[in-house]
């Protein structure tokens, strides 16, 4: 028997240049935890990077008893480096700062992440992953069966909630994307340029 795997993806809260959560980022995380408090999570996984780990700690304060695991699969890495002819014009040079070793590590991690996060479950389950923009973009692209390069440009707001559904015998479903209903206006759309706030 197989069930529904509901995968909740949350980008870390707003962070400053030093990688630590800002006051706004901490409030975003607390409000996200309150929003998710009634979800029967089987597990929480989070990135080892400080801004995501701190976000996860603030969220899981609202989820007593739920197992929490830090994992590099939820880390901040490049999931796929498209060939130059596949890069959209706006992304030229976007990934130039990453070394070949970092690109290879990202390719290995995303293969493991897909196996871990995108398979149907044996029974109905809810899982939370507190992570970064790149992984969420990749998993949304994967769920929509879009070309691999399309992960670039799928942007997440800080502490937006994206939910993906995996079921045996059916394609993945994008249930919700960048849900910010739990945040007041001044905490929404951080991580996006002002002209893209909606």
Buried (B, 14 or more C-beta within 10 A) or exposed (E): EBBBBBBBBBBBBBBEEEEEBBEBBBBBBBBBBEBBEEBEBBEBBBBEBBBBBBBBBBBBEBBEEBEBEBBBBBBBBBBBBBEEEBBEEEEEEEBEEBEEEBBEBBBEBBEEBBEBBBEBBEEEBBBBBBBBBBBBBBBBBBBBEEEBBBBBEBBBBBBBBBBBBBBEEEEBBEBBBBBBEBBEEEBBBBBBEEEEEE
